[in-house]
Amino acid sequence: MDFLRARTWAEALELKAERPEATPIQGGTDVMVEINLDRGRPAALLDLNTVGELAGWSREGEWIRVGAGVTYARLIDELGEVLPGLAQASRTVGSPQIRNRGTLAGNLGAASPAGDGHPPLLASGAVVEAESVRGVRLIPIARFYTGVKRNALAPDELIRAVRVPTAAGPQYFSKVGTRNAMVIAVCSFAIALHPENRRVGTGIGSAAPTPLRAVAAEAFLAGELDWTLGRAGGSALDPEVAARFAELVAGAAAPIDDVRGRAAYRSHALAVMARRTLGWAWHDYLRAGRGAR
Ligand SMILES: Cc1cc2nc3c(=O)[nH]c(=O)nc-3n(C[C@H](O)[C@H](O)[C@H](O)COP(=O)(O)OP(=O)(O)OC[C@H]3O[C@@H](n4cnc5c(N)ncnc54)[C@H](O)[C@@H]3O)c2cc1C
C-alpha cells in the first residue's frame, strides 16, 4: 500500500488526478477501521492532514464554509451558535477521541446512511464543495448521496469544504441509539425552520439506503405554520398538525430490519422524533418572536 502525503491543496488534487484509486484519509476514524478489519486494502492512502487549506472555516455572507479538515470538536466549540443543528449532531458522534479526529468531510466521504452529520446538512440545505484539477463543483447536499455508502464524487475529486447556511431560525437534531454514547444511530432526524422564506427543512438518517429529506412533510408544515405569530407571542402548535407532520416524516423513510433495529420501530421512532423536535423548534421560534409579518 502506497502512502501519499500532500502538503498543499494543489498537490492533493494532482495526486488524486494521478492516482484516482487512492483513498483520501482525514481523521482516519472510518478509513483505519476498514483497514484494521481487513475490509479491502486500498492500493494507496492519500493523507490530507498536512494540507493547511483544509484546516479552517470562514464566514462568507450568510454561509459558513467548513474546511474538510475541521473536526467535530471544533464544530461544537466554534460554530455551535451559527450552526446549532450541526453542532448538536456533532455532540452525539462517538466519543471525545473520535470527535477530536473525525470530520464532516469524512462523514460525507463514507456516506453511511447512519452518519450523524447528514440530517442537519439536509435540513439546512448545505452544499458540498468538490474539487479536482478540472475545477470546482458545487453539489447540493440532497444530490450528494447516491446509494448505500456511495456519493456523487468523481474518482479524481476531493471534498474541499462544506458550505452551510447560518441558522436563521431554530434547528434541532435527535438520535435514537441502543445506549447514550458511542452509538451508531438506529435512526435520526433533524429539523430546521427557515422563517426568512417560511420554509421547513428536514433530514432523516439511518432509515433508508441514503440520508434523505422528508419533502412532503416539509411542504405540509410550511403551509400550516402560522409564521406571523412569532412576534405576537403566539400560539401553541396545533397537535393535529404536529401529528400529520410526524406521519409524513415516517412515511418518507424506507427503513429495514437489521441488527440495530426493526423497520417498524424505526418508523415509530422517526415519528416521535419529528413531533418532539418540531415542538422544541416551534417553542424557540415563538419565544424569539421571529415572526415576519
Ligand atoms: C469508535 C467510533 C465511533 C463512531 N461513532 C460515530 C457516530 O456516533 N456517528 C457518526 O456519524 N460516525 C461515527 N463514527 C464514524 C466516523 O467517526 C465518522 O464517519 C467521521 O465523520 C469520519 O471522519 P474522518 O475525518 O475520520 O474520516 P476518514 O476516516 O479519514 O475518511 C472517511 C471517508 O471519507 C473519505 N474522505 C475523507 N476526507 C475526504 C475528502 N477531503 N475528500 C473526499 N473524501 C474524503 C475517505 O476516503 C473515507 O472514504 C465512529 C467511528 C468510530 C471508530
Ligand as a Chemical Component Dictionary entry (heavy atoms), coordinates in Angstrom:
data_LIG
# 
_chem_comp.id                   LIG 
_chem_comp.type                 NON-POLYMER 
_chem_comp.pdbx_formal_charge   0 
_chem_comp.three_letter_code    LIG 
# 
loop_
_chem_comp_atom.comp_id 
_chem_comp_atom.atom_id 
_chem_comp_atom.alt_atom_id 
_chem_comp_atom.type_symbol 
_chem_comp_atom.charge 
_chem_comp_atom.model_Cartn_x 
_chem_comp_atom.model_Cartn_y 
_chem_comp_atom.model_Cartn_z 
_chem_comp_atom.pdbx_ordinal 
LIG C1  C1  C 0 -15.487 4.300  17.758 1  
LIG C2  C2  C 0 -16.166 5.049  16.639 2  
LIG C3  C3  C 0 -17.367 5.686  16.878 3  
LIG C4  C4  C 0 -18.011 6.375  15.841 4  
LIG N1  N1  N 0 -19.202 6.992  16.118 5  
LIG C5  C5  C 0 -19.835 7.666  15.118 6  
LIG C6  C6  C 0 -21.073 8.314  15.387 7  
LIG O1  O1  O 0 -21.596 8.318  16.504 8  
LIG N2  N2  N 0 -21.674 8.970  14.356 9  
LIG C7  C7  C 0 -21.127 9.016  13.101 10 
LIG O2  O2  O 0 -21.705 9.632  12.200 11 
LIG N3  N3  N 0 -19.957 8.402  12.830 12 
LIG C8  C8  C 0 -19.292 7.732  13.800 13 
LIG N4  N4  N 0 -18.108 7.100  13.525 14 
LIG C9  C9  C 0 -17.593 7.128  12.152 15 
LIG C10 C10 C 0 -16.590 8.267  11.858 16 
LIG O3  O3  O 0 -16.017 8.776  13.037 17 
LIG C11 C11 C 0 -17.265 9.413  11.100 18 
LIG O4  O4  O 0 -17.845 8.962  9.908  19 
LIG C12 C12 C 0 -16.303 10.565 10.799 20 
LIG O5  O5  O 0 -17.052 11.660 10.336 21 
LIG C13 C13 C 0 -15.252 10.213 9.753  22 
LIG O6  O6  O 0 -14.392 11.333 9.603  23 
LIG P1  P1  P 0 -12.813 11.147 9.388  24 
LIG O7  O7  O 0 -12.242 12.506 9.174  25 
LIG O8  O8  O 0 -12.213 10.325 10.463 26 
LIG O9  O9  O 0 -12.818 10.341 8.013  27 
LIG P2  P2  P 0 -11.787 9.264  7.334  28 
LIG O10 O10 O 0 -11.828 8.013  8.118  29 
LIG O11 O11 O 0 -10.454 9.948  7.219  30 
LIG O12 O12 O 0 -12.470 9.145  5.963  31 
LIG C14 C14 C 0 -13.786 8.629  5.829  32 
LIG C15 C15 C 0 -14.162 8.532  4.357  33 
LIG O13 O13 O 0 -14.166 9.813  3.765  34 
LIG C16 C16 C 0 -13.210 9.896  2.710  35 
LIG N5  N5  N 0 -12.624 11.252 2.804  36 
LIG C17 C17 C 0 -12.060 11.836 3.876  37 
LIG N6  N6  N 0 -11.719 13.101 3.591  38 
LIG C18 C18 C 0 -12.080 13.323 2.296  39 
LIG C19 C19 C 0 -12.011 14.445 1.418  40 
LIG N7  N7  N 0 -11.484 15.622 1.801  41 
LIG N8  N8  N 0 -12.496 14.301 0.160  42 
LIG C20 C20 C 0 -13.052 13.132 -0.246 43 
LIG N9  N9  N 0 -13.163 12.032 0.546  44 
LIG C21 C21 C 0 -12.684 12.140 1.802  45 
LIG C22 C22 C 0 -12.236 8.769  2.976  46 
LIG O14 O14 O 0 -11.581 8.314  1.810  47 
LIG C23 C23 C 0 -13.165 7.718  3.539  48 
LIG O15 O15 O 0 -13.866 7.075  2.484  49 
LIG C24 C24 C 0 -17.433 6.412  14.541 50 
LIG C25 C25 C 0 -16.198 5.771  14.306 51 
LIG C26 C26 C 0 -15.568 5.100  15.343 52 
LIG C27 C27 C 0 -14.239 4.436  15.075 53 
# 
loop_
_chem_comp_bond.comp_id 
_chem_comp_bond.atom_id_1 
_chem_comp_bond.atom_id_2 
_chem_comp_bond.value_order 
_chem_comp_bond.pdbx_ordinal 
LIG C1  C2  SING 1  
LIG C2  C3  SING 2  
LIG C2  C26 DOUB 3  
LIG C3  C4  DOUB 4  
LIG C4  N1  SING 5  
LIG C4  C24 SING 6  
LIG N1  C5  DOUB 7  
LIG C5  C6  SING 8  
LIG C5  C8  SING 9  
LIG C6  O1  DOUB 10 
LIG C6  N2  SING 11 
LIG N2  C7  SING 12 
LIG C7  O2  DOUB 13 
LIG C7  N3  SING 14 
LIG N3  C8  DOUB 15 
LIG C8  N4  SING 16 
LIG N4  C9  SING 17 
LIG N4  C24 SING 18 
LIG C9  C10 SING 19 
LIG C10 O3  SING 20 
LIG C10 C11 SING 21 
LIG C11 O4  SING 22 
LIG C11 C12 SING 23 
LIG C12 O5  SING 24 
LIG C12 C13 SING 25 
LIG C13 O6  SING 26 
LIG O6  P1  SING 27 
LIG P1  O7  DOUB 28 
LIG P1  O8  SING 29 
LIG P1  O9  SING 30 
LIG O9  P2  SING 31 
LIG P2  O10 DOUB 32 
LIG P2  O11 SING 33 
LIG P2  O12 SING 34 
LIG O12 C14 SING 35 
LIG C14 C15 SING 36 
LIG C15 O13 SING 37 
LIG C15 C23 SING 38 
LIG O13 C16 SING 39 
LIG C16 N5  SING 40 
LIG C16 C22 SING 41 
LIG N5  C17 SING 42 
LIG N5  C21 SING 43 
LIG C17 N6  DOUB 44 
LIG N6  C18 SING 45 
LIG C18 C19 SING 46 
LIG C18 C21 DOUB 47 
LIG C19 N7  SING 48 
LIG C19 N8  DOUB 49 
LIG N8  C20 SING 50 
LIG C20 N9  DOUB 51 
LIG N9  C21 SING 52 
LIG C22 O14 SING 53 
LIG C22 C23 SING 54 
LIG C23 O15 SING 55 
LIG C24 C25 DOUB 56 
LIG C25 C26 SING 57 
LIG C26 C27 SING 58 
# 
